[in-house]
Amino acid sequence: MFKKTSSVALSLAILLSTGSVTLANQNLQGLDLNVVEKINTKNIKGASNQEVTDLQNELKKLIDQAEDTDTLVLKTDESINKLKIFVKTAKTYLNSEDTNKLKSTIEELDQNLIQIGGDENNIKDIYSLKTKPQLEKGVYNVPIVLRNFELTEQNSMGNNAIMSKAKLIVDESGKIRLRFNLRGLYFMGAYGHLTNLWYYNNTKEENVDKSHLEYLGELTRVKVLKTKNELDAEGNLRDFLKSVEINIDKHVDNPKRYLKVKVDAMDMLNGINPYENLDENSTSPNAILTLDYRFIEKDPTNNENPYSQGDELEQAKKEAKISIDNLSKLDSNSKAKYKADIDNAESKEKINEVLKEAKYANDKIEKDIDKSKKDAKSEIDRLTDLSSDEKTNFKNKIDSSTSKESIEAIVKEAKDLNKKKKDKNKKKSEKIQRLSGDNRYETSVEVSEKNFKSVDTVVLASGQNIADALVASSYADIEEAPILLTNKNSISDEVLDEIERLKADKVVIVGGQSSISSSVESRLKKEDIKVTRISGRDRFDTSDKLSQEVSRLSKKSSQAILVNGYKNIDALSVSSLATKEDLPILLNGRNTLNMSVKNRLKQMNVKKVYIIGGNNSISSDVEKELNRMQISVVRLSGTDRYETSANIAKYAYKDFNEAIVASGENPVDALAASTLTGKKEAPILLTNKNKIPKSIKKIIEDMDIGKITIVGGENSITDNVMDDMEDML
């Protein structure tokens, strides 16, 4: 009665007829269009003209998307060619009235678009990009993408704020400017903006050494051409960057420009007011703006604006529909209605009206859930045995919840974990403790609070430019002063409160204006605190100035420590020796003895120098130079930073039963730890975040260490490592 059909054909026909797009996508993958054509032997005669038209329009939109540079930018040549071949086939069906052919083509083209956008094998290596072609005077269209500074195969989190269609403007003299537009972006569930943007104007190297950021050149703020008035993260109207320009006169052939971005949503997540201070800081990550010269084309209109008025309207519609999709409390039918209204909008004003209406409807649904979330997070904060990271994790889960039931389940999970940890902490011995805060600044405060009752002097160092602080340990030890950390342009209330608690009447700032600005100095003086500064032209000169002070105050000026000024890792554990012997720490290059260092050693009449690190840090040539100066050399090093810290500890302290443990991956924690080593007469040992290195296990066992102080939170050293160390005591 019925003809037999293949199982694949039958299932595909059912999927298409029922509209199960997701399953259809899965089953269509890899099928040839000819197979799809054979699923049904006859055309659907009953299809309405409107249905055919809608399918044709949908196919046209997908083809336009596939040919748009937004889709193709920074994709491999192979993946682009593959997509072009399929698009050529798809175009042959644009005028087809066969609904089966149209549906199958749409589904397979959609799958191709998903694959080129989501498959990591289709991502173009930015270091294989073509350099800029020779360009005559005029305006050019060129697509851009913002890539992650460290993981260059991934887009930067700020890429969603960069509109990819940019303008390259070449003037009569050959100078080149790049113009591009910016938009809002979603970051970890929060809607935000690029509040500031800089570019490095002297990029010299193809492959930048990430540990030497100074090689990128000086930061220059982008030229702001246009701003837009939008709601900020606090719900207030504010002007944000809309259209910007950078000069790329230097190294114009390089298709990459190194940027530094500042995002208000990221600042808020880091507890920083995003609108009070727009200077660059640790929450302003680097990124690589990449020009894909494969798609560069001359603009026949010589229009220097990245987007025309019509383009801006279409872009506004795209962004508005993204905003609709992010209204988590609306159901799919409501979202579809609002997006249809946006498609029909003839102005940005009308788009905004639709958005306001949709947001009002979403907020009405969300109001009760928001109250439940607020109450739940307050409960989480009261769970005293959870770490800050654990609390943050639970609160992030709460933020992602869409119902009261799921919120209640998360709170129960948090309470159960808190009880478990409380029971465990009751049993925990007094042999191990952790000193930490929510960030590096609060960690330095915590170290000070637990170890200093009152002091005359506080040493203030940068929490971003760590080189200055690392060489200040012996000076702080001699002055019996804690080292507190600060931002470049502002000092936190927690640090100010700690200075007040200590009853310190003097603050010594270590480093120049590029590390800690005059605004911090002024803020301290307002509190009637005497402020002095020890600084030089750069980190090397600063270490020289500090060495003079240490030499003046110390009785052991015949000895000094030498470390590589570019490798902060080498200096992480050097305070073990520096504070034990009250020795100055001098920064040097790798291959030759700096003239300033040579002169300082002579002036201090140094007879013995400790070199920290192997030949890759300070070469044997430097050692030979020191010997020629009649200076004996002791080199303290290991196979890695962990073994180096162990060897320094054993040399500085022949016998010890207490140790300070800091992260070997996050050098910031070692800054705060350096003030403890002299006070507790205990060396600093370094560890991995998740595992105790063999060299550290050995020294803990060999020295029969009975007490350990861990400096830094779980982001630096996990509780598992802490527990493992306790088991060894």
C-alpha positions as MATLAB code, in Angstrom:
seq = 'MFKKTSSVALSLAILLSTGSVTLANQNLQGLDLNVVEKINTKNIKGASNQEVTDLQNELKKLIDQAEDTDTLVLKTDESINKLKIFVKTAKTYLNSEDTNKLKSTIEELDQNLIQIGGDENNIKDIYSLKTKPQLEKGVYNVPIVLRNFELTEQNSMGNNAIMSKAKLIVDESGKIRLRFNLRGLYFMGAYGHLTNLWYYNNTKEENVDKSHLEYLGELTRVKVLKTKNELDAEGNLRDFLKSVEINIDKHVDNPKRYLKVKVDAMDMLNGINPYENLDENSTSPNAILTLDYRFIEKDPTNNENPYSQGDELEQAKKEAKISIDNLSKLDSNSKAKYKADIDNAESKEKINEVLKEAKYANDKIEKDIDKSKKDAKSEIDRLTDLSSDEKTNFKNKIDSSTSKESIEAIVKEAKDLNKKKKDKNKKKSEKIQRLSGDNRYETSVEVSEKNFKSVDTVVLASGQNIADALVASSYADIEEAPILLTNKNSISDEVLDEIERLKADKVVIVGGQSSISSSVESRLKKEDIKVTRISGRDRFDTSDKLSQEVSRLSKKSSQAILVNGYKNIDALSVSSLATKEDLPILLNGRNTLNMSVKNRLKQMNVKKVYIIGGNNSISSDVEKELNRMQISVVRLSGTDRYETSANIAKYAYKDFNEAIVASGENPVDALAASTLTGKKEAPILLTNKNKIPKSIKKIIEDMDIGKITIVGGENSITDNVMDDMEDML';
ca = [
       0.000    0.000    0.000;
       2.875    2.345    0.875;
       6.350    2.497   -0.713;
       9.295    1.838    1.605;
      11.643    4.796    2.262;
      15.067    4.961    3.905;
      15.113    5.662    7.669;
      17.230    8.780    7.112;
      14.888   10.202    4.541;
      11.846    9.430    6.622;
      13.262   10.964    9.791;
      14.397   14.048    7.905;
      10.981   14.489    6.335;
       9.348   14.250    9.767;
      11.778   16.729   11.257;
      11.169   19.264    8.508;
       7.423   18.838    8.624;
       7.288   19.263   12.404;
       9.581   22.272   12.396;
      12.158   20.672   14.744;
      15.015   22.924   13.670;
      17.566   21.809   16.267;
      17.180   18.127   15.452;
      17.053   18.934   11.772;
      20.374   20.748   12.029;
      21.892   17.691   13.654;
      20.558   15.267   11.076;
      21.254   17.465    8.034;
      24.940   17.822    8.821;
      26.991   16.299    6.083;
      24.047   15.525    3.760;
      24.252   16.486    0.108;
      21.474   18.676   -1.226;
      20.718   16.061   -3.864;
      19.813   13.636   -1.078;
      17.486   16.221    0.404;
      15.816   16.711   -2.974;
      14.983   13.034   -3.161;
      13.211   12.920    0.220;
       9.914   13.762   -1.424;
       9.270   12.868   -5.046;
       6.822   15.686   -5.578;
       6.717   19.371   -4.856;
       4.428   20.670   -2.181;
       1.620   21.882   -4.350;
      -0.355   23.196   -1.421;
       2.266   25.656   -0.267;
       0.992   29.225   -0.142;
       2.654   32.021   -2.062;
       3.379   33.724    1.282;
       5.161   30.648    2.638;
       7.346   30.445   -0.475;
       8.122   34.167   -0.278;
       9.026   33.924    3.412;
      11.373   31.010    2.753;
      12.999   32.830   -0.161;
      13.517   35.921    2.012;
      14.964   33.816    4.823;
      17.398   32.173    2.396;
      18.368   35.608    1.036;
      19.143   36.841    4.587;
      21.351   33.829    5.255;
      23.219   34.316    1.967;
      23.761   37.992    2.808;
      25.074   36.924    6.220;
      27.410   34.375    4.631;
      28.841   37.028    2.286;
      29.166   39.700    4.979;
      32.717   40.413    6.140;
      31.402   40.214    9.717;
      31.082   36.477    9.097;
      34.317   36.003    7.156;
      36.735   38.250    9.031;
      39.662   36.344   10.566;
      38.417   32.990    9.332;
      40.773   30.612    7.542;
      40.978   30.746    3.742;
      39.860   27.109    3.619;
      36.685   27.701    5.640;
      35.862   30.848    3.618;
      36.263   29.007    0.306;
      34.115   26.129    1.573;
      31.347   28.533    2.564;
      31.562   30.402   -0.761;
      31.111   27.134   -2.668;
      27.970   26.311   -0.730;
      26.620   29.875   -1.091;
      27.014   29.553   -4.859;
      24.822   26.432   -4.738;
      22.323   28.069   -2.390;
      21.836   31.029   -4.774;
      20.478   28.653   -7.437;
      17.465   28.006   -5.171;
      16.635   31.669   -4.495;
      13.819   31.670   -7.047;
      12.674   28.118   -6.373;
       9.042   27.545   -5.376;
       9.775   24.078   -4.019;
       9.434   24.465   -0.235;
      11.364   21.271    0.417;
      14.348   22.569   -1.532;
      14.161   25.946    0.174;
      13.888   24.469    3.689;
      16.724   22.012    3.181;
      18.970   24.708    1.706;
      18.196   27.074    4.593;
      18.937   24.373    7.152;
      22.240   23.371    5.576;
      23.388   26.980    5.031;
      22.520   27.756    8.648;
      24.621   24.746    9.702;
      27.528   26.007    7.598;
      27.297   29.424    9.263;
      27.246   27.813   12.711;
      30.304   25.758   11.809;
      32.400   28.647   10.450;
      31.574   30.723   13.504;
      31.973   28.063   16.188;
      34.641   25.628   15.009;
      38.069   26.624   16.389;
      39.730   25.018   13.362;
      38.236   27.813   11.255;
      39.908   30.606   13.263;
      42.663   32.457   11.420;
      46.068   32.727   13.117;
      46.622   36.489   13.436;
      50.373   36.084   13.030;
      49.810   34.608    9.562;
      47.840   37.589    8.292;
      48.907   39.553    5.255;
      50.577   42.886    5.793;
      49.081   46.114    4.519;
      49.139   46.529    0.745;
      50.440   49.707   -0.879;
      47.617   52.216   -0.713;
      47.046   55.463   -2.567;
      45.270   58.458   -1.084;
      41.664   57.731   -0.208;
      39.246   55.973    2.121;
      39.173   52.196    2.465;
      36.800   49.729    4.087;
      38.581   47.129    6.205;
      37.154   44.671    8.762;
      38.638   44.525   12.281;
      38.481   42.097   15.205;
      39.682   42.485   18.805;
      41.665   39.406   19.887;
      42.709   38.257   23.368;
      46.193   39.495   24.263;
      47.316   36.216   25.808;
      45.195   33.681   23.883;
      45.396   35.151   20.416;
      43.211   32.430   18.894;
      40.285   33.767   20.941;
      38.388   37.023   20.638;
      38.826   39.526   23.449;
      35.906   40.034   25.818;
      35.830   43.585   24.460;
      35.365   42.453   20.853;
      31.579   42.694   21.109;
      32.019   46.408   21.724;
      33.991   46.907   18.490;
      32.009   47.265   15.279;
      33.925   45.310   12.713;
      33.428   47.622    9.722;
      36.230   50.157    9.978;
      37.625   52.925    7.783;
      41.281   53.234    6.819;
      42.020   56.816    5.756;
      45.194   57.575    3.775;
      46.064   61.258    3.323;
      48.265   62.936    0.701;
      51.430   62.452    2.748;
      50.767   58.737    3.198;
      49.793   59.035    6.871;
      47.144   56.561    7.931;
      44.282   56.782   10.405;
      41.903   54.020   11.452;
      38.320   54.898   12.405;
      35.820   52.541   13.949;
      32.600   52.646   15.944;
      31.844   51.260   19.383;
      28.716   49.852   20.995;
      27.527   48.420   24.301;
      28.366   44.849   25.273;
      27.348   42.155   27.704;
      30.002   41.036   30.193;
      29.243   38.210   32.635;
      25.539   38.977   32.535;
      25.939   42.740   32.889;
      25.421   45.257   30.087;
      28.309   47.682   29.824;
      30.395   49.950   27.631;
      33.977   50.716   26.769;
      34.546   53.682   29.034;
      38.071   54.315   27.815;
      40.428   53.066   25.170;
      44.143   53.454   24.498;
      46.584   52.191   21.904;
      50.289   51.478   22.104;
      51.897   53.772   19.546;
      55.285   52.165   19.170;
      54.816   48.464   18.515;
      58.115   47.064   17.315;
      57.838   43.320   17.485;
      55.784   40.787   15.570;
      55.538   38.422   18.533;
      55.358   40.545   21.656;
      56.975   39.241   24.826;
      53.989   39.337   27.188;
      56.266   39.664   30.211;
      57.805   42.892   28.886;
      54.838   45.143   28.241;
      57.037   48.185   28.080;
      58.188   46.967   24.667;
      54.742   47.740   23.350;
      55.471   51.429   23.633;
      53.708   54.332   25.312;
      49.955   54.406   25.752;
      48.014   56.992   23.806;
      44.292   57.577   24.287;
      42.223   57.170   21.153;
      40.902   60.306   19.493;
      37.195   60.572   20.279;
      35.189   61.658   17.236;
      31.690   61.124   18.549;
      29.931   60.129   21.756;
      26.493   58.672   22.436;
      24.195   59.289   25.383;
      23.097   56.008   26.957;
      22.166   54.537   30.304;
      25.215   53.535   32.344;
      25.517   50.509   34.635;
      23.962   52.530   37.475;
      20.933   53.559   35.401;
      22.077   57.151   34.741;
      22.427   58.820   31.343;
      26.077   59.253   30.411;
      28.167   59.984   27.314;
      30.025   56.926   25.998;
      32.500   56.488   23.176;
      30.797   55.946   19.828;
      33.322   56.733   17.107;
      37.103   56.798   17.649;
      40.291   57.132   15.658;
      43.862   55.908   16.086;
      47.011   56.775   14.205;
      48.927   53.901   12.684;
      51.745   55.838   11.038;
      54.395   53.744   12.770;
      54.814   50.142   11.595;
      51.910   50.542    9.214;
      52.561   47.198    7.555;
      51.762   45.320   10.753;
      48.067   44.268   10.649;
      47.924   44.295   14.464;
      47.520   47.198   16.861;
      47.912   46.641   20.590;
      45.195   48.269   22.699;
      44.244   48.653   26.343;
      40.518   48.639   27.078;
      38.485   49.727   30.079;
      34.988   48.311   30.583;
      32.572   49.612   33.224;
      30.974   46.185   33.759;
      34.406   44.646   34.488;
      35.281   47.456   36.901;
      32.034   46.949   38.822;
      32.691   43.229   39.131;
      36.117   44.131   40.569;
      34.593   46.512   43.093;
      35.835   49.654   41.325;
      33.643   52.669   40.569;
      33.829   52.678   36.760;
      33.011   56.359   36.351;
      35.206   58.002   38.983;
      38.567   57.027   37.518;
      38.966   56.345   33.839;
      42.744   55.909   33.910;
      44.284   52.562   32.967;
      44.821   50.078   35.791;
      44.942   46.339   36.474;
      41.318   45.957   35.397;
      42.148   47.428   31.979;
      43.365   44.434   29.985;
      45.431   44.529   26.814;
      44.000   43.312   23.530;
      45.070   43.050   19.904;
      43.103   45.003   17.315;
      43.551   43.023   14.128;
      42.969   44.327   10.597;
      42.064   41.703    8.012;
      43.650   43.217    4.892;
      42.339   40.313    2.771;
      39.009   42.139    2.578;
      40.211   45.716    2.181;
      38.460   47.688   -0.561;
      38.378   51.255   -1.744;
      35.299   53.203   -0.658;
      33.945   54.726   -3.894;
      32.138   57.448   -1.909;
      35.198   58.416    0.170;
      32.901   58.338    3.214;
      35.074   58.478    6.340;
      32.245   57.421    8.675;
      32.471   53.734    9.583;
      28.684   53.350    9.238;
      26.176   55.202    7.083;
      22.816   56.265    8.503;
      21.125   53.211    6.978;
      23.803   50.901    8.335;
      23.425   52.463   11.762;
      19.685   51.778   11.729;
      20.274   48.140   10.809;
      22.997   47.898   13.431;
      20.653   49.420   15.999;
      18.074   46.753   15.122;
      20.661   43.992   15.551;
      21.719   45.338   18.949;
      18.114   45.829   20.034;
      17.238   42.223   19.195;
      20.256   41.061   21.164;
      18.929   43.107   24.074;
      15.534   41.411   23.689;
      17.191   37.984   23.758;
      18.919   38.943   27.000;
      15.653   39.747   28.754;
      15.675   36.454   30.571;
      12.165   36.546   32.018;
      10.326   36.923   28.718;
       9.068   33.770   27.029;
       9.925   32.950   23.420;
       6.569   34.170   22.032;
       6.926   37.565   23.722;
      10.491   37.922   22.452;
       9.391   37.045   18.914;
       6.676   39.737   19.053;
       9.069   42.454   20.233;
      11.717   41.492   17.661;
       9.106   41.661   14.905;
       8.192   45.180   16.082;
      11.890   46.099   15.938;
      12.197   44.761   12.381;
       9.290   47.008   11.360;
      10.721   50.090   13.107;
      11.624   52.966   10.781;
      13.703   54.971   13.257;
      15.982   54.579   16.279;
      13.338   56.355   18.369;
      10.797   53.656   17.526;
      13.354   50.946   18.334;
      13.923   52.523   21.740;
      10.161   52.607   22.382;
       9.937   48.868   21.704;
      12.926   48.206   23.939;
      11.417   50.227   26.783;
       8.145   48.312   26.486;
       9.951   44.957   26.473;
      12.158   45.920   29.395;
       9.145   47.066   31.418;
       7.444   43.719   30.836;
      10.614   41.833   31.768;
      11.219   43.938   34.896;
       7.666   43.340   36.071;
       8.270   39.588   35.964;
      11.715   39.904   37.472;
      10.820   42.058   40.458;
       9.878   39.212   42.808;
      12.851   37.111   41.706;
      15.221   40.043   42.266;
      14.037   40.362   45.863;
      14.554   36.638   46.376;
      18.061   36.945   44.902;
      18.902   39.868   47.184;
      17.711   38.024   50.297;
      19.533   34.866   49.224;
      22.843   36.667   48.663;
      22.542   38.284   52.087;
      22.186   34.790   53.540;
      25.284   33.686   51.612;
      27.274   36.627   53.021;
      26.392   35.545   56.563;
      27.926   32.087   56.042;
      31.214   32.798   57.786;
      33.059   29.596   56.909;
      32.785   30.009   53.149;
      35.695   31.606   51.295;
      35.123   34.779   49.282;
      35.505   32.748   46.081;
      32.917   30.225   47.249;
      30.512   33.010   48.188;
      31.073   34.630   44.811;
      30.432   31.312   43.081;
      27.138   30.781   44.910;
      26.063   34.371   44.304;
      26.878   34.000   40.600;
      24.660   30.899   40.544;
      21.917   32.928   42.203;
      22.327   35.677   39.594;
      21.878   33.059   36.861;
      18.763   31.567   38.453;
      15.389   32.082   36.851;
      13.067   30.858   39.591;
      12.561   31.061   43.366;
      12.829   27.272   43.607;
      16.314   27.217   42.068;
      17.419   30.094   44.344;
      16.266   28.191   47.436;
      18.156   25.098   46.261;
      21.374   27.108   45.870;
      21.063   28.598   49.373;
      20.585   25.101   50.814;
      23.685   23.898   48.950;
      25.696   26.824   50.349;
      24.495   26.194   53.910;
      25.392   22.525   53.658;
      28.921   23.376   52.477;
      29.294   26.002   55.203;
      28.352   23.451   57.890;
      30.798   20.930   56.451;
      33.644   23.478   56.472;
      32.715   24.718   59.947;
      32.992   21.172   61.286;
      36.307   20.744   59.505;
      37.700   24.064   60.753;
      36.921   23.085   64.340;
      39.303   20.184   63.917;
      41.958   22.207   62.092;
      45.147   22.676   64.036;
      46.856   25.947   64.866;
      49.794   24.911   62.708;
      48.584   26.616   59.531;
      46.772   29.867   58.791;
      45.797   31.925   55.773;
      46.116   35.701   55.460;
      44.042   37.058   52.589;
      41.607   39.694   51.453;
      39.190   40.049   48.557;
      41.987   41.574   46.457;
      45.736   42.318   46.582;
      45.198   45.595   48.457;
      43.068   44.027   51.159;
      45.530   41.124   51.434;
      48.331   43.587   52.251;
      46.037   45.147   54.872;
      45.266   41.721   56.358;
      48.996   40.916   56.655;
      49.591   44.249   58.375;
      46.629   43.876   60.765;
      47.716   40.444   61.945;
      51.377   41.286   62.431;
      51.781   44.984   63.282;
      50.201   46.728   66.293;
      51.571   50.214   65.684;
      54.400   51.647   63.602;
      56.086   54.935   62.894;
      56.450   54.284   59.167;
      54.410   52.587   56.433;
      55.898   51.662   53.050;
      53.405   52.241   50.225;
      53.999   50.449   46.920;
      52.137   49.919   43.650;
      49.843   46.916   43.326;
      50.360   46.951   39.540;
      54.031   47.827   39.055;
      55.421   45.171   41.334;
      59.125   45.668   40.543;
      59.364   48.643   42.942;
      57.773   46.771   45.825;
      59.893   43.652   45.381;
      63.126   45.565   46.029;
      61.670   47.393   49.039;
      61.521   44.395   51.384;
      64.840   44.961   53.184;
      64.157   48.682   53.555;
      60.721   47.949   55.078;
      62.257   45.360   57.400;
      64.899   47.781   58.686;
      62.218   50.412   59.264;
      60.027   47.747   60.915;
      57.297   48.866   58.538;
      54.545   46.950   56.749;
      54.234   47.184   52.969;
      50.757   48.299   51.878;
      49.645   48.339   48.248;
      47.712   50.942   46.281;
      46.341   51.764   42.851;
      48.233   54.269   40.742;
      45.730   57.109   41.067;
      43.710   56.308   44.178;
      44.225   54.783   47.593;
      41.479   52.556   48.994;
      39.586   53.306   52.204;
      40.812   49.988   53.631;
      44.471   51.024   53.223;
      43.794   54.483   54.701;
      41.999   52.897   57.642;
      44.966   50.590   58.242;
      47.436   53.499   58.222;
      45.229   55.213   60.793;
      45.022   52.043   62.937;
      48.800   51.712   62.891;
      49.079   55.339   64.094;
      51.807   55.857   61.494;
      53.031   59.423   61.148;
      55.058   58.808   57.984;
      54.387   57.062   54.672;
      57.284   56.265   52.331;
      56.122   55.882   48.717;
      58.307   53.543   46.664;
      58.357   54.291   42.938;
      57.797   57.256   40.664;
      54.681   58.967   39.317;
      54.143   56.183   36.762;
      53.689   53.741   39.665;
      51.931   55.925   42.251;
      50.687   59.321   41.124;
      50.742   62.613   42.995;
      46.977   62.300   43.617;
      47.682   59.499   46.107;
      50.370   61.617   47.734;
      47.939   64.540   48.025;
      45.267   62.311   49.545;
      47.674   61.162   52.260;
      48.747   64.705   53.045;
      45.094   65.668   53.553;
      45.131   63.183   56.440;
      48.068   65.086   57.977;
      50.465   62.257   57.148;
      54.073   63.081   56.326;
      54.901   61.669   52.898;
      58.309   61.016   51.350;
      59.094   59.258   48.092;
      61.988   56.990   47.099;
      62.064   56.840   43.329;
      64.228   56.974   40.263;
      63.903   57.381   36.522;
      62.892   53.718   36.177;
      62.823   50.481   38.198;
      66.623   50.204   38.012;
      67.172   53.706   39.307;
      64.555   53.167   42.011;
      66.382   50.032   43.208;
      69.590   52.092   43.262;
      67.965   54.756   45.447;
      66.610   52.092   47.798;
      70.011   50.446   48.026;
      71.479   53.738   49.220;
      68.892   53.903   51.990;
      69.420   50.282   52.990;
      73.187   50.729   52.950;
      72.858   53.810   55.131;
      70.650   52.049   57.649;
      72.219   48.588   57.550;
      75.375   47.385   59.236;
      76.034   44.908   56.437;
      76.670   47.259   53.552;
      79.519   45.084   52.273;
      76.992   42.683   50.758;
      74.261   43.080   48.133;
      71.752   41.071   46.130;
      71.538   41.160   42.319;
      68.384   40.135   40.387;
      67.154   40.481   36.812;
      65.089   43.664   36.597;
      62.846   42.203   33.897;
      62.063   38.900   35.618;
      59.964   39.585   38.681;
      59.656   35.861   39.249;
      63.328   35.697   40.338;
      62.741   38.273   43.018;
      59.626   36.646   44.495;
      61.445   34.820   47.266;
      64.579   36.989   47.501;
      63.194   38.815   50.564;
      64.011   35.680   52.592;
      67.692   36.587   52.265;
      67.286   40.359   51.967;
      65.439   40.771   55.262;
      67.528   38.172   57.087;
      70.748   40.029   56.382;
      69.331   43.536   55.771;
      70.822   43.597   52.261;
      70.050   45.982   49.401;
      68.491   44.504   46.244;
      69.848   45.839   42.943;
      68.178   45.309   39.567;
      70.319   44.483   36.545;
      70.044   43.280   32.954;
      70.985   39.747   31.927;
      74.218   39.996   29.987;
      76.309   42.856   31.380;
      76.736   44.659   34.669;
      74.872   47.973   34.524;
      77.178   50.969   34.975;
      74.907   52.373   37.723;
      75.086   49.025   39.565;
      78.859   48.888   39.177;
      79.210   52.398   40.596;
      76.859   51.615   43.488;
      78.787   48.478   44.412;
      82.016   50.475   44.456;
      80.541   53.289   46.567;
      79.179   50.798   49.111;
      82.504   48.910   49.081;
      80.627   45.655   48.457;
      82.743   42.512   48.833;
      80.067   39.878   48.257;
      77.148   39.689   45.857;
      74.311   37.162   45.830;
      73.022   36.494   42.305;
      69.433   35.228   42.229;
      68.514   32.915   39.363;
      70.389   30.882   36.773;
      72.332   32.007   33.696;
      69.095   32.755   31.867;
      68.440   35.456   34.436;
      71.956   36.764   35.143;
      74.633   35.411   32.822;
      78.066   34.115   33.811;
      79.559   37.190   32.072;
      78.114   39.358   34.858;
      79.582   37.002   37.422;
      83.012   37.344   35.760;
      82.717   41.150   35.824;
      82.041   41.013   39.559;
      85.026   38.758   40.124;
      87.249   41.200   38.253;
      86.067   43.843   40.744;
      87.354   41.597   43.554;
      83.789   40.777   44.564;
      82.961   37.207   45.520;
      79.766   35.753   44.086;
      77.225   33.321   45.501;
      74.577   32.203   43.004;
      71.254   31.001   44.418;
      69.073   29.285   41.846;
      67.097   26.166   41.040;
      65.494   24.320   38.163;
      62.422   26.536   38.601;
      61.104   29.373   40.791;
      59.952   26.876   43.442;
      63.300   25.174   43.862;
      64.966   28.613   43.803;
      62.794   29.709   46.742;
      63.705   26.503   48.611;
      67.436   27.022   48.000;
      67.278   30.667   49.116;
      65.402   29.593   52.255;
      67.996   26.952   53.160;
      70.847   29.386   52.560;
      69.328   32.276   54.508;
      68.003   30.158   57.378;
      70.155   27.147   58.161;
      67.524   25.877   60.557;
      63.905   26.978   60.668;
      60.551   25.500   61.712;
      58.216   28.171   60.325;
      57.659   29.290   56.735;
      55.715   31.869   54.757;
      54.043   30.414   51.647;
      53.048   32.566   48.659;
      51.961   31.926   45.086;
      54.666   31.318   42.508;
      52.175   32.257   39.783;
      50.756   35.461   41.254;
      53.723   37.638   42.304;
      51.484   40.232   43.946;
      50.937   38.110   47.062;
      54.695   37.862   47.623;
      54.783   41.652   48.022;
      52.714   41.468   51.173;
      54.517   38.303   52.313;
      57.916   39.985   52.158;
      57.196   41.992   55.334;
      56.578   38.799   57.303;
      59.808   36.971   56.587;
      61.953   39.302   58.696;
      59.342   39.760   61.413;
      58.741   36.015   61.862;
      62.345   35.065   60.995;
      60.911   32.639   58.503;
      61.673   32.296   54.769;
      59.246   32.560   51.859;
      58.454   29.379   49.946;
      56.557   29.405   46.668;
      53.884   26.961   45.573;
      51.566   26.231   42.659;
      47.938   27.173   42.978;
      46.647   23.592   42.861;
      49.669   21.423   43.760;
      52.690   21.534   46.060;
      55.905   21.301   43.989;
      58.271   18.411   44.837;
      61.060   20.791   45.941;
      58.707   22.475   48.425;
      57.405   19.157   49.768;
      60.999   18.098   50.365;
      62.058   21.189   52.264;
      58.928   21.063   54.467;
      59.770   17.459   55.352;
      63.565   17.920   55.648;
      63.348   21.032   57.855;
      60.558   19.536   59.974;
      58.498   22.718   59.567;
      55.811   22.987   62.222;
      53.986   26.200   61.271;
      53.020   27.764   57.943;
      51.423   31.099   57.072;
      49.808   31.196   53.619;
      49.521   34.648   52.072;
      46.805   35.042   49.443;
      43.277   33.772   48.818;
      41.983   30.692   47.030;
      42.513   32.342   43.649;
      46.238   32.128   44.428;
      46.512   29.004   46.592;
      43.591   26.593   46.892;
      42.257   25.103   50.129;
      43.352   21.690   48.840;
      46.992   22.825   48.843;
      46.478   24.303   52.304;
      45.053   20.988   53.536;
      47.915   19.019   51.948;
      50.457   21.240   53.705;
      48.691   20.815   57.022;
      48.854   17.043   56.635;
      52.632   17.364   56.214;
      53.154   19.291   59.464;
];
